[in-house]
Amino acid sequence: MVTGEERYREAVRRVLRNLPRYRGHDWESGSHDGYADAIESALYLVNREPVPEALDWIETETARLIAFQQADGTIERWYGDGNWARTLLLYAMMKTQGCFLDGWQEGVRLGAVREGERLLVSLEAPAGWKGRLRFDHAATAAT
């Protein structure tokens, strides 16, 4: 996008369209870390190139990543667990289109989707919830 050369953009789209071929791929011999790296990379790219095949792949592979969490909340009990958390935070930001809450509590649900130039936001909260809906700064994609 920086150079304006379409060949680079098409190369990224081709990779994203082919992600379903890697559904369930064991990236690092059973470790969560490879899933986290692959999903995180795809999240960064679909932010600029929202290829449907990649978005679908992100959904299935994120479910696999979440399944690594153990009953005590840990993942694999090493510093790489932070990679798991970062990837899921990026995923959550994708699902909320950068919106976030000050004053979140159990039972509060937030989601957002872009529809052309519009941002549609859904916020559900239990009675009595007090908080603020915040918006990240919009990034402009070069076309």
DSSP file (Angstrom, degrees, kcal/mol; ACC not computed):
  #  RESIDUE AA STRUCTURE BP1 BP2  ACC     N-H-->O    O-->H-N    N-H-->O    O-->H-N    TCO  KAPPA ALPHA  PHI   PSI    X-CA   Y-CA   Z-CA
    1    1 A M              0   0    0      0, 0.0   142,-0.1     0, 0.0     5,-0.0   0.000 360.0 360.0 360.0 -33.6    0.0    0.0    0.0
    2    2 A V        +     0   0    0      1,-0.2     0, 0.0     2,-0.1     0, 0.0   0.913 360.0  37.8 -67.0 -42.1    2.9    2.3    0.7
    3    3 A T  S    S-     0   0    0      2,-0.1    -1,-0.2     1,-0.0     3,-0.1   0.720 100.5-132.2 -82.5 -21.3    4.5    1.9   -2.7
    4    4 A G        +     0   0    0      1,-0.3     2,-0.7     2,-0.0    -2,-0.1   0.483  57.8 142.4  81.1   1.8    1.2    1.7   -4.6
    5    5 A E    >>  -     0   0    0      1,-0.2     4,-1.0     2,-0.0     3,-0.9  -0.683  43.5-154.2 -82.1 118.5    2.3   -1.3   -6.4
    6    6 A E  H 3> S+     0   0    0     -2,-0.7     4,-2.8     1,-0.2     5,-0.2   0.746  85.2  72.6 -63.8 -25.8   -0.6   -3.7   -6.9
    7    7 A R  H 3> S+     0   0    0      1,-0.2     4,-1.7     2,-0.2    -1,-0.2   0.870  98.3  47.6 -62.3 -35.5    1.6   -6.8   -7.1
    8    8 A Y  H <> S+     0   0    0     -3,-0.9     4,-1.9     2,-0.2    -1,-0.2   0.911 111.8  49.8 -70.3 -40.8    2.4   -6.7   -3.4
    9    9 A R  H  X S+     0   0    0     -4,-1.0     4,-2.2     1,-0.2    -2,-0.2   0.917 110.8  49.3 -63.0 -43.4   -1.3   -6.2   -2.5
   10   10 A E  H  X S+     0   0    0     -4,-2.8     4,-2.4     1,-0.2    -1,-0.2   0.845 106.5  56.9 -66.4 -33.0   -2.3   -9.1   -4.6
   11   11 A A  H  X S+     0   0    0     -4,-1.7     4,-1.9    -5,-0.2    -1,-0.2   0.910 108.2  47.4 -63.3 -41.5    0.4  -11.3   -3.0
   12   12 A V  H  X S+     0   0    0     -4,-1.9     4,-2.4     2,-0.2    -2,-0.2   0.923 111.5  50.2 -65.1 -44.4   -1.1  -10.6    0.4
   13   13 A R  H  X S+     0   0    0     -4,-2.2     4,-2.7     1,-0.2    -2,-0.2   0.896 108.1  53.5 -61.2 -40.0   -4.6  -11.3   -0.8
   14   14 A R  H  X S+     0   0    0     -4,-2.4     4,-1.3     2,-0.2    -1,-0.2   0.923 109.6  48.0 -61.2 -44.7   -3.5  -14.6   -2.3
   15   15 A V  H  < S+     0   0    0     -4,-1.9     4,-0.5     1,-0.2     3,-0.4   0.936 112.9  48.2 -61.0 -46.4   -2.0  -15.7    1.0
   16   16 A L  H >< S+     0   0    0     -4,-2.4     3,-1.0     1,-0.2    -2,-0.2   0.888 108.7  53.3 -64.2 -39.4   -5.1  -14.7    2.8
   17   17 A R  H 3< S+     0   0    0     -4,-2.7    -1,-0.2     1,-0.2    -2,-0.2   0.790 109.3  51.0 -64.8 -26.4   -7.4  -16.6    0.4
   18   18 A N  T >< S+     0   0    0     -4,-1.3     3,-1.8    -3,-0.4     4,-0.3   0.464  78.4  98.7 -92.2  -2.2   -5.3  -19.7    0.9
   19   19 A L  G X   +     0   0    0     -3,-1.0     3,-2.8    -4,-0.5    -1,-0.2   0.841  69.6  69.2 -56.4 -35.6   -5.4  -19.8    4.7
   20   20 A P  G >  S+     0   0    0      0, 0.0     3,-1.4     0, 0.0    -1,-0.3   0.769  87.3  68.1 -57.3 -21.7   -8.3  -22.4    4.8
   21   21 A R  G <  S+     0   0    0     -3,-1.8    -2,-0.2     1,-0.3    -3,-0.1   0.703 100.4  50.4 -65.2 -18.3   -5.7  -24.9    3.5
   22   22 A Y  G X  S+     0   0    0     -3,-2.8     3,-2.1    -4,-0.3     2,-0.3   0.112  75.1 141.7-108.9  20.1   -4.0  -24.6    6.8
   23   23 A R  T <  S+     0   0    0     -3,-1.4    34,-0.0     1,-0.3    -4,-0.0  -0.472  80.9   4.9 -63.3 124.9   -7.1  -25.1    9.0
   24   24 A G  T 3  S+     0   0    0     -2,-0.3    -1,-0.3     1,-0.2     2,-0.1   0.568  89.6 161.5  77.6   8.9   -6.0  -27.2   12.0
   25   25 A H    <   -     0   0    0     -3,-2.1     2,-1.3     1,-0.1    -1,-0.2  -0.419  42.9-129.4 -65.1 133.8   -2.3  -27.1   11.0
   26   26 A D    >   -     0   0    0      1,-0.2     3,-0.6    -2,-0.1    -1,-0.1  -0.706  30.5-179.6 -86.4  93.3    0.0  -28.0   13.9
   27   27 A W  T 3  S+     0   0    0     -2,-1.3    -1,-0.2     1,-0.2     5,-0.1   0.816  73.8  18.2 -68.3 -34.1    2.4  -25.0   13.6
   28   28 A E  T >  S-     0   0    0      3,-0.4     3,-1.7     0, 0.0    -1,-0.2  -0.337 115.3 -83.6-141.6  56.0    4.7  -25.9   16.5
   29   29 A S  T <  S-     0   0    0     -3,-0.6     3,-0.1     1,-0.3    -2,-0.1   0.869 101.2 -36.0  48.8  49.6    4.4  -29.5   17.5
   30   30 A G  T 3  S+     0   0    0      1,-0.3    -1,-0.3     2,-0.0     2,-0.2   0.343 105.4 128.1  92.9  -7.6    1.3  -29.1   19.8
   31   31 A S    <>  -     0   0    0     -3,-1.7     4,-0.6     1,-0.1     3,-0.4  -0.523  60.0-135.9 -82.8 150.1    2.2  -25.7   21.3
   32   32 A H  H  > S+     0   0    0      1,-0.2     4,-2.5    -2,-0.2     3,-0.3   0.746  92.6  81.2 -69.6 -24.0   -0.3  -22.8   21.3
   33   33 A D  H  > S+     0   0    0      1,-0.3     4,-2.5     2,-0.2    -1,-0.2   0.840  88.6  50.0 -59.0 -40.4    2.5  -20.4   20.2
   34   34 A G  H  > S+     0   0    0     -3,-0.4     4,-2.5     2,-0.2    -1,-0.3   0.896 110.9  49.7 -66.3 -40.0    2.4  -21.3   16.5
   35   35 A Y  H  X S+     0   0    0     -4,-0.6     4,-2.8    -3,-0.3     5,-0.3   0.940 111.5  49.8 -60.8 -46.5   -1.4  -20.9   16.4
   36   36 A A  H  X S+     0   0    0     -4,-2.5     4,-2.7     1,-0.2    -2,-0.2   0.921 111.9  47.6 -59.9 -45.5   -1.1  -17.5   18.1
   37   37 A D  H  X S+     0   0    0     -4,-2.5     4,-2.2     2,-0.2    -1,-0.2   0.926 114.2  46.2 -62.3 -45.5    1.6  -16.3   15.7
   38   38 A A  H  X S+     0   0    0     -4,-2.5     4,-2.1     2,-0.2    -2,-0.2   0.924 115.7  45.2 -65.0 -44.9   -0.3  -17.4   12.6
   39   39 A I  H  X S+     0   0    0     -4,-2.8     4,-2.6    -5,-0.2    -2,-0.2   0.924 112.0  52.0 -65.1 -44.4   -3.6  -15.9   13.8
   40   40 A E  H  X S+     0   0    0     -4,-2.7     4,-2.1    -5,-0.3    -1,-0.2   0.915 109.1  50.2 -59.7 -43.6   -2.0  -12.7   14.8
   41   41 A S  H  X S+     0   0    0     -4,-2.2     4,-1.7     1,-0.2    -1,-0.2   0.923 111.4  48.4 -60.6 -44.1   -0.3  -12.3   11.4
   42   42 A A  H  X S+     0   0    0     -4,-2.1     4,-3.0     1,-0.2     5,-0.3   0.891 107.9  55.5 -63.7 -39.2   -3.6  -12.8    9.7
   43   43 A L  H  X S+     0   0    0     -4,-2.6     4,-1.1     1,-0.2    -1,-0.2   0.909 106.8  50.1 -60.2 -42.7   -5.3  -10.3   12.0
   44   44 A Y  H  < S+     0   0    0     -4,-2.1     4,-0.4     1,-0.2    -1,-0.2   0.895 115.1  43.8 -62.7 -39.1   -2.8   -7.6   11.0
   45   45 A L  H >X S+     0   0    0     -4,-1.7     4,-2.5     1,-0.2     3,-1.4   0.906 108.9  53.6 -76.4 -41.8   -3.4   -8.3    7.3
   46   46 A V  H 3< S+     0   0    0     -4,-3.0    -1,-0.2     1,-0.3    -2,-0.2   0.708  94.1  73.1 -69.4 -16.0   -7.2   -8.6    7.3
   47   47 A N  T 3< S+     0   0    0     -4,-1.1    -1,-0.3    -5,-0.3    -2,-0.2   0.860 115.0  23.0 -60.0 -33.2   -7.3   -5.2    9.0
   48   48 A R  T <4 S+     0   0    0     -3,-1.4    -2,-0.2    -4,-0.4    -1,-0.2   0.717 136.1  34.8-102.1 -29.6   -6.3   -3.8    5.6
   49   49 A E  S  < S-     0   0    0     -4,-2.5     2,-2.6     2,-0.1    -1,-0.2  -0.765  71.1-163.9-129.1  84.7   -7.5   -6.6    3.3
   50   50 A P        +     0   0    0      0, 0.0    -4,-0.1     0, 0.0    -3,-0.1  -0.372  16.6 179.3 -74.6  71.5  -10.7   -8.2    4.7
   51   51 A V    >>  -     0   0    0     -2,-2.6     4,-2.2     1,-0.1     3,-0.6  -0.609  27.4-139.0 -75.7 123.5  -10.6  -11.4    2.6
   52   52 A P  H 3> S+     0   0    0      0, 0.0     4,-2.3     0, 0.0     5,-0.2   0.857 100.4  54.7 -54.8 -40.7  -13.6  -13.5    3.5
   53   53 A E  H 3> S+     0   0    0      1,-0.2     4,-2.1     2,-0.2     5,-0.1   0.892 110.4  46.9 -61.2 -38.8  -11.6  -16.8    3.5
   54   54 A A  H <> S+     0   0    0     -3,-0.6     4,-2.7     2,-0.2    -1,-0.2   0.897 109.7  52.6 -70.2 -40.8   -9.1  -15.4    6.0
   55   55 A L  H  X S+     0   0    0     -4,-2.2     4,-1.5     1,-0.2    -2,-0.2   0.902 111.4  47.1 -62.2 -40.5  -11.9  -14.0    8.2
   56   56 A D  H  X S+     0   0    0     -4,-2.3     4,-1.9    -5,-0.2    -1,-0.2   0.914 111.6  50.9 -65.2 -43.4  -13.5  -17.5    8.3
   57   57 A W  H  X S+     0   0    0     -4,-2.1     4,-2.7     1,-0.2     5,-0.3   0.900 106.2  55.5 -61.1 -42.0  -10.1  -19.1    9.0
   58   58 A I  H  X S+     0   0    0     -4,-2.7     4,-2.2     1,-0.2    -1,-0.2   0.897 106.3  52.5 -57.7 -41.4   -9.4  -16.7   11.9
   59   59 A E  H  X S+     0   0    0     -4,-1.5     4,-1.6     2,-0.2    -2,-0.2   0.949 113.4  40.6 -61.9 -50.4  -12.7  -17.8   13.5
   60   60 A T  H  X S+     0   0    0     -4,-1.9     4,-1.4     1,-0.2    -2,-0.2   0.906 118.0  46.7 -68.2 -40.1  -12.0  -21.5   13.4
   61   61 A E  H  X S+     0   0    0     -4,-2.7     4,-2.2     1,-0.2    -1,-0.2   0.814 107.8  56.1 -75.0 -28.9   -8.3  -21.2   14.4
   62   62 A T  H  X S+     0   0    0     -4,-2.2     4,-2.8    -5,-0.3    -1,-0.2   0.887 104.4  54.0 -67.1 -37.6   -9.1  -18.7   17.3
   63   63 A A  H  X S+     0   0    0     -4,-1.6     4,-1.5     1,-0.2    -2,-0.2   0.903 108.9  49.1 -60.7 -39.8  -11.5  -21.3   18.7
   64   64 A R  H  < S+     0   0    0     -4,-1.4     4,-0.4     2,-0.2    -2,-0.2   0.907 111.2  50.0 -63.7 -41.6   -8.6  -23.8   18.6
   65   65 A L  H >< S+     0   0    0     -4,-2.2     3,-1.6     1,-0.2     4,-0.3   0.922 108.0  51.8 -63.8 -45.5   -6.3  -21.2   20.3
   66   66 A I  H >< S+     0   0    0     -4,-2.8     3,-2.0     1,-0.3    -1,-0.2   0.860  98.9  66.8 -59.1 -35.9   -8.8  -20.6   23.1
   67   67 A A  T 3< S+     0   0    0     -4,-1.5    -1,-0.3     1,-0.3    -2,-0.2   0.637  84.8  72.8 -64.1 -13.7   -9.1  -24.3   23.7
   68   68 A F  T <  S+     0   0    0     -3,-1.6    -1,-0.3    -4,-0.4     2,-0.2   0.698  72.4 106.2 -72.8 -17.8   -5.5  -24.3   25.0
   69   69 A Q    <   -     0   0    0     -3,-2.0     6,-0.2    -4,-0.3     2,-0.1  -0.439  65.4-141.3 -68.3 133.1   -6.5  -22.5   28.2
   70   70 A Q    >   -     0   0    0      4,-3.4     3,-2.3    -2,-0.2    -1,-0.1  -0.399  27.5 -97.9 -89.6 168.1   -6.5  -24.8   31.2
   71   71 A A  T 3  S+     0   0    0      1,-0.3    -1,-0.1     2,-0.1    -2,-0.1   0.801 123.6  55.1 -57.1 -31.8   -9.0  -24.9   34.0
   72   72 A D  T 3  S-     0   0    0      2,-0.1    -1,-0.3     3,-0.1     3,-0.1   0.411 121.1-106.4 -85.3   4.8   -6.7  -22.8   36.2
   73   73 A G  S <  S+     0   0    0     -3,-2.3    -2,-0.1     1,-0.3    -1,-0.1   0.216  83.0 117.7  94.4 -15.3   -6.5  -20.1   33.6
   74   74 A T        -     0   0    0      1,-0.1    -4,-3.4    -5,-0.1    -1,-0.3  -0.293  48.7-157.5 -79.6 170.4   -3.0  -20.8   32.4
   75   75 A I  S    S-     0   0    0     -6,-0.2    -1,-0.1     3,-0.1    -3,-0.1   0.727  77.8 -26.5-109.9 -76.8   -2.1  -21.9   28.9
   76   76 A E  S    S-     0   0    0      2,-0.3     3,-0.1    -6,-0.0     4,-0.1   0.286  83.6-115.4-124.2   5.8    1.3  -23.7   28.8
   77   77 A R  S    S+     0   0    0      1,-0.2     2,-0.3     2,-0.1    -3,-0.0   0.905  79.6 100.0  60.5  47.8    2.9  -22.1   31.9
   78   78 A W  S >  S-     0   0    0      0, 0.0     3,-2.6     0, 0.0    -2,-0.3  -0.938  91.5 -90.6-148.3 170.6    5.7  -20.3   30.2
   79   79 A Y  T >  S+     0   0    0      1,-0.3     3,-1.7    -2,-0.3     4,-0.3   0.718 116.1  75.6 -61.4 -19.2    6.3  -16.7   29.1
   80   80 A G  T >> S+     0   0    0      1,-0.3     3,-1.3     2,-0.2     4,-1.1   0.652  72.3  83.3 -65.4 -13.7    4.8  -17.5   25.7
   81   81 A D  H <> S+     0   0    0     -3,-2.6     4,-2.0     1,-0.3    -1,-0.3   0.811  80.8  65.3 -58.4 -27.0    1.4  -17.5   27.3
   82   82 A G  H <> S+     0   0    0     -3,-1.7     4,-2.7     1,-0.2    -1,-0.3   0.830  94.9  56.7 -63.5 -31.6    1.6  -13.7   26.8
   83   83 A N  H <> S+     0   0    0     -3,-1.3     4,-2.4    -4,-0.3    -1,-0.2   0.894 105.1  51.8 -65.1 -40.1    1.5  -14.4   23.0
   84   84 A W  H  X S+     0   0    0     -4,-1.1     4,-2.0     2,-0.2    -2,-0.2   0.944 112.5  45.6 -58.1 -49.4   -1.8  -16.3   23.5
   85   85 A A  H  X S+     0   0    0     -4,-2.0     4,-2.2     1,-0.2    -2,-0.2   0.915 112.0  50.4 -64.0 -44.4   -3.2  -13.3   25.5
   86   86 A R  H  X S+     0   0    0     -4,-2.7     4,-2.4     1,-0.2    -1,-0.2   0.915 109.8  50.8 -61.5 -43.1   -2.0  -10.7   22.9
   87   87 A T  H  X S+     0   0    0     -4,-2.4     4,-2.2     1,-0.2    -1,-0.2   0.913 111.5  47.5 -62.4 -41.7   -3.5  -12.6   20.0
   88   88 A L  H  X S+     0   0    0     -4,-2.0     4,-2.4     2,-0.2    -1,-0.2   0.832 109.5  53.5 -71.2 -30.6   -6.9  -12.9   21.8
   89   89 A L  H  X S+     0   0    0     -4,-2.2     4,-2.3     2,-0.2    -2,-0.2   0.921 109.8  48.0 -65.5 -42.7   -6.8   -9.1   22.6
   90   90 A L  H  X S+     0   0    0     -4,-2.4     4,-1.9     2,-0.2    -2,-0.2   0.903 111.4  51.0 -62.2 -40.7   -6.2   -8.3   19.0
   91   91 A Y  H  X S+     0   0    0     -4,-2.2     4,-2.2     2,-0.2    -2,-0.2   0.923 109.7  49.8 -61.6 -45.1   -9.1  -10.7   18.0
   92   92 A A  H  X S+     0   0    0     -4,-2.4     4,-1.3     1,-0.2    -2,-0.2   0.894 108.7  52.3 -62.1 -39.7  -11.4   -8.9   20.5
   93   93 A M  H  <>S+     0   0    0     -4,-2.3     5,-2.1     1,-0.2     4,-0.5   0.857 108.3  51.5 -66.0 -33.4  -10.4   -5.5   19.1
   94   94 A M  H ><5S+     0   0    0     -4,-1.9     3,-0.8     1,-0.2    -2,-0.2   0.921 109.0  50.8 -65.0 -42.6  -11.3   -6.9   15.6
   95   95 A K  H 3<5S+     0   0    0     -4,-2.2    17,-2.4     1,-0.2    -2,-0.2   0.713 118.5  37.4 -69.6 -20.3  -14.7   -8.0   17.0
   96   96 A T  T ><5S-     0   0    0     -4,-1.3     3,-2.1    15,-0.3    -1,-0.2   0.339 105.6-125.7-109.8   4.2  -15.4   -4.6   18.5
   97   97 A Q  T < 5S-     0   0    0     -3,-0.8    -3,-0.2    -4,-0.5    39,-0.2   0.822  76.8 -49.3  53.9  33.6  -13.8   -2.6   15.7
   98   98 A G  T 3 <S+     0   0    0     -5,-2.1    38,-0.6     1,-0.3    -1,-0.3   0.417 106.3 133.1  88.7  -1.6  -11.6   -0.9   18.2
   99   99 A C  E <   +A  135   0A   0     -3,-2.1    -1,-0.3    -6,-0.3     2,-0.3  -0.549  28.8 171.9 -78.4 148.5  -14.4    0.1   20.6
  100  100 A F  E     -A  134   0A   0     34,-2.0    34,-3.6    -2,-0.2     2,-0.4  -0.958  24.3-117.4-151.6 168.5  -13.8   -0.7   24.3
  101  101 A L  E     -A  133   0A   0     -2,-0.3     2,-0.6    32,-0.2     3,-0.4  -0.883   1.5-152.2-116.4 139.5  -15.4    0.0   27.6
  102  102 A D  E    S+A  132   0A   0     30,-2.5    30,-2.4    -2,-0.4    -2,-0.0  -0.957  94.2  26.8 -97.2 120.9  -14.4    1.8   30.7
  103  103 A G  S    S+     0   0    0     -2,-0.6    -1,-0.2    28,-0.2    27,-0.2   0.796  80.5 176.1  96.8  32.9  -16.3    0.0   33.5
  104  104 A W        +     0   0    0     -3,-0.4     2,-0.3    25,-0.1    -1,-0.2  -0.405   3.6 171.8 -67.0 147.6  -16.7   -3.4   32.1
  105  105 A Q    >   -     0   0    0     -2,-0.1     3,-2.1    24,-0.0    24,-0.0  -0.957  44.2 -66.1-148.2 165.5  -18.3   -6.0   34.4
  106  106 A E  T 3  S+     0   0    0     -2,-0.3     3,-0.1     1,-0.3     0, 0.0  -0.249 120.7  28.5 -52.4 134.1  -19.6   -9.5   34.1
  107  107 A G  T 3  S+     0   0    0      1,-0.3     2,-0.4    18,-0.1    -1,-0.3   0.278  87.4 122.0  96.1 -11.1  -22.6   -9.7   31.8
  108  108 A V    <   -     0   0    0     -3,-2.1     2,-0.4    17,-0.1    -1,-0.3  -0.735  42.0-168.9 -86.5 131.2  -21.6   -6.7   29.6
  109  109 A R  E     -B  124   0B   0     15,-3.0    15,-2.8    -2,-0.4     2,-0.4  -0.977   7.2-178.8-126.7 135.0  -21.3   -7.5   25.9
  110  110 A L  E     +B  123   0B   0     -2,-0.4     2,-0.3    13,-0.2    13,-0.2  -0.992   9.8 154.8-133.9 137.0  -19.9   -5.4   23.2
  111  111 A G  E     -B  122   0B   0     11,-2.2    11,-3.2    -2,-0.4     2,-0.3  -0.976  12.2-173.7-153.3 159.6  -19.5   -5.9   19.5
  112  112 A A  E     -B  121   0B   0    -17,-2.4     2,-0.3    -2,-0.3   -15,-0.3  -0.991   4.2-171.0-154.7 155.5  -19.2   -3.8   16.3
  113  113 A V  E     -B  120   0B   0      7,-2.2     7,-3.0    -2,-0.3     2,-0.4  -0.993  23.5-123.3-147.4 146.2  -19.1   -4.2   12.6
  114  114 A R  E     -B  119   0B   0     -2,-0.3     2,-0.4     5,-0.2     5,-0.2  -0.746  19.2-173.9 -90.6 139.2  -18.4   -1.9    9.7
  115  115 A E  E >   -B  118   0B   0      3,-2.7     3,-2.0    -2,-0.4     2,-0.4  -0.833  65.6 -60.2-131.1  92.5  -21.0   -1.5    7.0
  116  116 A G  T 3  S-     0   0    0     -2,-0.4    -1,-0.0     1,-0.3     0, 0.0  -0.565 120.5 -16.7  66.3-124.6  -19.4    0.7    4.3
  117  117 A E  T 3  S+     0   0    0     -2,-0.4    -1,-0.3    -3,-0.1     2,-0.2   0.472 123.0  93.1 -88.2  -3.8  -18.6    4.0    6.0
  118  118 A R  E <   -B  115   0B   0     -3,-2.0    -3,-2.7     2,-0.0     2,-0.5  -0.625  63.0-148.5 -93.9 150.2  -20.8    3.3    9.0
  119  119 A L  E     -B  114   0B   0     -2,-0.2     2,-0.5    -5,-0.2    -5,-0.2  -0.979  11.2-160.1-115.7 118.2  -19.9    1.6   12.2
  120  120 A L  E     -B  113   0B   0     -7,-3.0    -7,-2.2    -2,-0.5     2,-0.4  -0.883  11.3-167.7-101.3 124.6  -22.7   -0.4   13.8
  121  121 A V  E     -B  112   0B   0     -2,-0.5     2,-0.5    -9,-0.2    -9,-0.2  -0.922  10.4-163.1-118.4 135.7  -22.2   -1.0   17.6
  122  122 A S  E     +B  111   0B   0    -11,-3.2   -11,-2.2    -2,-0.4     2,-0.4  -0.980  11.9 175.8-116.9 126.4  -24.0   -3.4   19.8
  123  123 A L  E     -B  110   0B   0     -2,-0.5     2,-0.4   -13,-0.2   -13,-0.2  -0.978   3.2-179.6-133.5 119.5  -23.8   -2.9   23.6
  124  124 A E  E     +B  109   0B   0    -15,-2.8   -15,-3.0    -2,-0.4    -2,-0.0  -0.969  10.3 166.5-118.4 133.4  -25.8   -5.1   26.0
  125  125 A A        -     0   0    0     -2,-0.4   -17,-0.1   -17,-0.2     3,-0.1  -0.996  36.2-105.6-145.7 148.7  -25.5   -4.5   29.8
  126  126 A P    >   -     0   0    0      0, 0.0     3,-2.0     0, 0.0   -18,-0.0  -0.299  57.0 -77.4 -67.9 158.6  -27.4   -5.6   32.9
  127  127 A A  T 3  S+     0   0    0      1,-0.3     3,-0.1     3,-0.0     0, 0.0  -0.286 119.5  25.9 -55.3 137.3  -29.6   -3.1   34.6
  128  128 A G  T 3  S+     0   0    0      1,-0.3    -1,-0.3    -3,-0.1     2,-0.1   0.348  82.4 146.9  90.4  -6.3  -27.6   -0.7   36.7
  129  129 A W    <   -     0   0    0     -3,-2.0     2,-0.4   -24,-0.0    -1,-0.3  -0.417  27.3-168.0 -65.2 135.9  -24.4   -0.9   34.7
  130  130 A K        +     0   0    0    -27,-0.2     2,-0.3    -2,-0.1    -1,-0.0  -0.995  30.5 108.6-125.6 131.4  -22.5    2.3   34.6
  131  131 A G        -     0   0    0     -2,-0.4     2,-0.4     2,-0.0   -28,-0.2  -0.973  55.0 -99.6-177.9-177.7  -19.6    2.8   32.2
  132  132 A R  E     -A  102   0A   0    -30,-2.4   -30,-2.5    -2,-0.3     2,-0.6  -0.981  18.5-135.6-129.4 139.1  -18.4    4.5   29.1
  133  133 A L  E     -A  101   0A   0     -2,-0.4     2,-0.3   -32,-0.2   -32,-0.2  -0.818  29.1-164.9 -88.5 126.0  -18.1    3.3   25.5
  134  134 A R  E     -A  100   0A   0    -34,-3.6   -34,-2.0    -2,-0.6     2,-0.4  -0.823   7.6-147.2-114.1 152.7  -14.8    4.4   24.0
  135  135 A F  E     -A   99   0A   0     -2,-0.3   -36,-0.2   -36,-0.2   -37,-0.1  -0.972  10.3-135.7-123.1 133.4  -13.7    4.5   20.4
  136  136 A D        -     0   0    0    -38,-0.6     2,-0.3    -2,-0.4   -37,-0.0  -0.366  42.9 -87.6 -73.1 162.1  -10.2    3.9   19.1
  137  137 A H        -     0   0    0      1,-0.1     2,-0.2    -2,-0.1    -1,-0.1  -0.566  47.4-114.2 -72.7 135.2   -8.9    6.3   16.4
  138  138 A A        -     0   0    0     -2,-0.3     2,-0.4    -3,-0.1    -1,-0.1  -0.476  24.8-143.9 -71.3 137.4   -9.9    5.2   12.9
  139  139 A A        -     0   0    0     -2,-0.2     2,-0.6    -3,-0.0    -1,-0.0  -0.822  10.4-135.7 -99.6 143.0   -7.1    4.2   10.6
  140  140 A T        -     0   0    0     -2,-0.4     2,-0.4     0, 0.0    -2,-0.0  -0.879  14.2-144.2-102.4 123.0   -7.3    5.0    7.0
  141  141 A A        -     0   0    0     -2,-0.6     2,-0.3   -94,-0.1   -93,-0.0  -0.687  16.7-124.3 -86.1 134.9   -6.4    2.3    4.6
  142  142 A A              0   0    0     -2,-0.4  -140,-0.1     1,-0.1    -1,-0.0  -0.573 360.0 360.0 -73.5 139.1   -4.6    3.3    1.4
  143  143 A T              0   0    0     -2,-0.3    -1,-0.1  -142,-0.1    -2,-0.0   0.369 360.0 360.0-123.1 360.0   -6.4    2.0   -1.7
